[in-house]
């Protein structure tokens, strides 16, 4: 027996209305994964390590070219040494495998140059004396970083985690140049220069690390970080041909940091 057209329309309308309700009551295909477990979402950490790679090659390359042979063979220049770095870190887990991290830190970059040079100007005798010089170029490299991290293991179920990430950096280098020269014949000081500059520079970085939870609220970690950044440093330098010139040098802060740290979760 065929249903009347009106009844057919009513049945069809009820089916259409009930379909969305049935879909809502059914389990979703992908269940949302929430953060749970004994390990808290937030942590504060302190890390110590070393940075290698930053250089002031442009500066020393220019200075070397200002010294004529055979004095150049007596020159010794040292680039930035591997330097101490200290970091304070705040991490917040947005998801079992994803986190946002903010970091502030400081690295201490040191370099020294020694050698002999003929003065560009004569002394009181009217002769340009041979000078022994010592140059120190030091940088206190302050930094702020914002990073996104991905953890390969769920922090709520695993005590050992490996992770990687990256983000943006802001460097605040406080650079200081000190140069002293002494007359090699008389042993008397000839000149002394002391200049410093402070600037703000953008950069980027990437991180790769491993973390081990000693307890639910404490952990130790090892991390490698590669950073890219640079700044400029200006000096008034006497040149052999053009007298005193104001010259800008690029100072590179690109390098690799290896740090170990302690984290407290709360």
C-alpha positions in Angstrom: 0.0 0.0 0.0 1.4 3.3 -1.0 1.6 6.1 1.6 -0.2 9.3 0.8 2.0 12.0 -0.6 1.6 14.1 2.6 2.7 11.2 4.8 5.7 10.6 2.6 6.7 14.2 2.9 6.5 14.0 6.7 8.6 10.9 7.0 11.2 12.4 4.6 11.4 15.6 6.7 11.9 13.6 10.0 14.7 11.6 8.5 16.5 14.8 7.3 16.1 16.4 10.8 17.3 13.3 12.7 20.5 12.7 10.6 22.5 15.6 12.1 21.5 14.5 15.6 22.7 11.0 14.8 26.0 12.3 13.6 26.5 14.4 16.7 25.8 11.4 19.0 28.3 9.2 17.1 32.0 9.2 18.1 34.2 11.5 16.1 36.6 9.9 13.7 39.5 11.8 15.3 39.1 12.3 19.1 40.7 15.5 20.5 43.9 14.7 22.4 44.0 16.6 25.7 47.0 17.1 28.0 46.7 14.7 30.9 48.9 12.8 33.3 51.2 13.4 36.2 53.7 15.8 34.6 52.6 19.5 34.8 52.2 21.7 31.7 54.6 24.5 32.7 58.3 24.6 33.6 61.1 26.9 34.5 64.6 25.9 33.6 68.2 27.1 34.0 70.9 26.0 31.5 74.6 26.4 31.2 76.7 25.7 28.1 79.1 27.0 25.5 78.8 28.8 22.2 81.2 28.4 19.2 81.1 29.9 15.8 80.5 33.7 16.2 83.3 35.6 14.5 84.6 39.1 13.8 86.6 38.0 10.7 85.8 41.2 8.8 87.3 43.4 11.5 90.5 41.5 11.9 90.9 41.0 8.1 90.7 44.8 7.6 93.2 45.5 10.5 95.6 42.9 9.2 95.7 44.6 5.8 96.6 47.9 7.4 99.9 46.5 8.6 102.7 46.3 6.0 105.1 43.4 5.7 107.3 42.2 7.4 105.4 43.3 10.5 102.4 41.3 9.5 104.4 38.1 10.1 104.8 39.1 13.7 101.0 39.6 14.1 98.8 37.2 16.0 95.0 37.5 15.8 92.5 35.4 17.7 88.8 35.2 16.7 86.0 34.7 19.3 86.8 31.8 21.6 84.3 29.2 22.6 82.4 31.2 25.3 80.2 30.6 28.3 76.4 30.9 27.8 73.7 31.1 30.5 69.9 30.7 29.7 66.7 31.0 31.7 63.7 29.3 30.0 60.0 29.2 30.5 58.0 26.4 28.7 54.2 25.9 28.4 52.7 22.8 27.0 49.7 23.5 24.7 49.3 19.9 23.8 50.9 16.6 24.8 53.4 17.0 21.9 53.5 20.7 21.3 54.8 23.6 23.5 55.6 27.3 23.4 58.9 28.4 24.9 60.4 31.8 25.9 64.1 32.1 26.7 66.4 34.9 27.9 70.1 34.4 27.9 73.6 35.9 27.8 76.8 34.7 26.2 80.3 36.1 26.8 82.3 36.5 23.6 86.1 37.2 23.9 88.8 37.9 21.3 92.4 39.2 21.5 94.9 40.5 18.9 98.6 41.2 19.5 101.5 42.3 17.3 103.6 45.2 16.1 102.7 48.1 13.9 104.4 51.3 12.6 102.6 54.4 14.0 100.6 56.3 11.4 101.7 59.6 12.9 105.2 60.7 14.1 106.0 61.2 17.7 107.8 64.3 19.2 111.1 63.3 17.5 109.4 63.5 14.1 109.7 59.8 13.4 107.0 57.1 13.3 108.0 54.7 16.0 107.5 50.9 16.0 104.6 50.1 18.4 103.6 47.0 20.2 99.8 46.8 20.3 97.2 44.7 22.2 93.5 44.7 21.1 90.6 43.2 23.0 87.2 43.0 21.4 84.5 41.6 23.8 80.8 41.2 23.4 78.2 40.6 26.1 75.5 39.0 23.9 72.1 39.3 25.5 69.2 37.5 23.8 65.4 36.9 23.9 63.9 34.0 22.0 60.4 32.7 21.2 60.2 29.1 20.0 57.7 26.5 19.1 58.6 22.9 20.1 57.5 19.5 19.0 58.0 16.5 21.4 58.3 13.1 19.8 56.9 11.4 23.0 53.8 12.2 25.0 55.0 13.9 28.3 52.0 12.4 30.2 53.1 8.8 29.6 56.9 8.9 28.9 59.7 10.0 31.3 62.2 10.4 28.4 61.4 12.9 25.6 63.2 14.1 22.5 62.2 17.3 20.8 63.0 19.8 18.1 61.8 23.3 17.2 62.7 26.8 16.1 61.7 30.4 16.2 62.8 34.0 16.3 65.6 35.6 18.2 66.4 39.2 19.3 70.0 39.9 20.1 71.2 42.8 22.2 75.0 42.9 21.9 77.0 45.2 24.2 80.4 45.3 22.3 83.6 46.9 23.7 86.8 47.6 21.9 90.0 48.3 23.9 93.4 49.0 22.2 96.6 50.0 23.8 100.0 50.7 22.1 103.5 51.0 23.6 106.7 52.4 22.0 108.9 49.4 21.6 112.1 51.5 22.0 111.2 53.5 25.1 108.5 51.3 26.7 106.3 54.3 27.0 102.5 54.2 26.3 101.7 55.7 22.9 97.9 55.6 22.7 94.8 54.1 24.3 91.4 53.6 22.8 88.2 52.4 24.6 84.9 52.3 22.7 81.6 50.5 23.3 78.3 50.2 21.5 74.9 48.7 22.3 72.4 47.6 19.6 69.3 45.5 19.0 69.3 43.0 16.2 66.8 40.3 14.9 67.7 36.7 14.2 66.4 33.1 14.0 67.3 29.8 15.6 66.6 26.0 15.7 66.9 23.6 18.6 67.2 19.8 19.1 67.2 18.3 22.5 66.5 15.4 24.9 64.8 15.6 28.3 64.7 13.1 31.1 62.2 13.3 34.0 63.8 12.4 37.3 60.5 13.0 39.0 57.1 14.3 37.8 58.2 17.8 38.7 61.9 17.8 37.9 63.9 17.0 34.8 67.4 17.2 33.3 68.0 18.0 29.6 70.7 18.3 27.0 70.1 20.7 24.0 71.9 21.9 20.9 70.9 25.2 19.3 72.0 26.8 16.1 71.5 30.6 15.9 71.8 33.1 13.1 72.4 36.8 13.7 74.8 39.7 13.3 75.4 43.4 14.2 77.6 46.2 13.2 80.4 47.9 15.2 82.0 51.2 14.2 85.6 52.3 14.9 87.6 55.5 14.2 90.7 54.0 12.7 93.9 55.6 11.4 94.6 54.3 7.9 97.9 54.5 6.0 96.4 56.5 3.1 93.3 58.3 4.2 94.0 59.3 7.8 91.3 58.7 10.5 88.2 57.0 9.1 84.9 55.9 10.6 84.6 52.2 9.6 81.6 49.8 10.2 82.4 46.1 10.7 80.0 43.2 10.6 80.1 41.0 13.7 78.6 37.6 13.2 76.7 35.9 16.0 75.9 32.8 14.0 77.0 29.7 15.9 76.2 26.5 17.7 75.3 26.3 21.4 75.5 23.1 23.5 73.8 23.4 26.9 72.8 21.2 29.8 70.1 22.2 32.2 67.7 21.6 35.0 63.9 22.1 34.7 61.2 22.4 37.4 57.6 21.7 36.4 54.6 23.3 38.1 
